[in-house]
């Protein structure tokens, strides 16, 4: 009787382990699918996220400018706290932008053209952060205004770099099976920038390739 119980318990234990293993494997598979799908849609998936964060940054910049331009009335400490809060929120957004730019730079590290473009995007975001640091250390209204104007200029430069990479990608209409491709724009037409095209052979893409058209449907 004891031997039979031990046998049954052993079988039950094996079944439990198998069920748990299957469940764990299914969970890992479910978690892996979105990552695989996202990787297949790169860099467009990250372009979408970058666009969203740049829009957030624009709103935050307007809020920061308001704390600088508004008359210094009432509690001075409250005004400083409001400015510090606005700067902190912008830094958090810029950190996300830098992280996404770095991810794309690493993804295309073997493509010199892409590495340069995404490296510059990362550097532009870091430049805005440096401008915010100068604004935080400003001790007079005049210096704060000057620093805020510099931050605005750097944000514009960041936006221009983003546009240099992404302009035109959303308007592509490739046939199924074709690859989306960022071709370097001709010299003299613009600073290093993408010209998004469709190509049948990914090897013919002189810049860096995006997803295949079928994956965009």
Secondary structure, DSSP 8 states (H G I E B T S, - for coil): -HHHHHHHHHHHHHHHHHHHHHHHHHHHHHHHHHHHHHHHTTTHHHHHHHHHHHHHHHHHHHHHHHHHHS---S-HHHHHHHHHHHHHHHHHHHHHHHHHHHHHHHHTTT-HHHHHHHHHHHHHHHHHHHHHHHHHT--SHHHHHHHHHHHHHHHHHHHHHHHHHHTTGGG----TT-EEEEEE--TTTSSS-EEEEEES-GGG-SSEEEEEGGGG-
